[in-house]
Amino acid sequence: MNLSEAAVWRKASRSTVQNDNCVEIAAASDSVALRDSKDPQGPKLIVSRRDFRRLAEVLKER
């Protein structure tokens, strides 16, 4: 996955200015990258789209 400056990072719609504990995601054709919005130059977690979909399903259950 190319995480150049062209990557489009998105925050959750429930993210607010007051709450800076956010995860951002950037999608590619076969994977999804996650990063801490407070540290955009820091490490990224890259997972398959399938694994990301499962993660989202599990989080919605909670």
N, C-alpha and C positions, 0 to 999 in steps of 0.2 A: 504494500500500500504506500503510495506516495503522499507524504504528509507535508508537502511544500506549502508555501504561502497561499497556494490556490485552493487548498482544502477549505471546505465550508464547515465551520464548527457551529453547532447549535446548542443552546441551553434549553433546559426543560421549560415548558410553558408556565409551570408553577414557580419558577425561580423569580425572586424579587431583588430589588436593589439592596434592601436591608439584609437579605440573607445571602451571603457570599459563599455558602457551602454548596457549590454547584458542580455537577459533572456535565461536561460538554461532550457531544458526539460528532463525529464526521464519518459519513458513509462513503464507501467505494463499491465497486461492482460486486466484490466477493467478500468484503469484510467491513467491520465497523471499528473505529478507534474511539477510545474514551480518554479524557484527560480532566484534571482538576482545573477549574476556571481560574483559580487564584495563582496557578503556576503553568501558564500556557506553554512555556518553553521546557517544562519538566517532562518526566516520563509519560508515555502513552501506553495504554493497554489495547492490544489489537486482537479482536476475536472474529470468528466467522459470523456471517449473518445468522446462521442457524443457532449458534450459541448465544448471540445477542438476543434473538427472539425469545429463546428459552429463559434467559435472565430476566427480560421484561415480564414474561408471564409469571415467573416466580415472585417478582417484586410486587406485581399487581395483586397477588393472592394475600399479601400481608397487610 
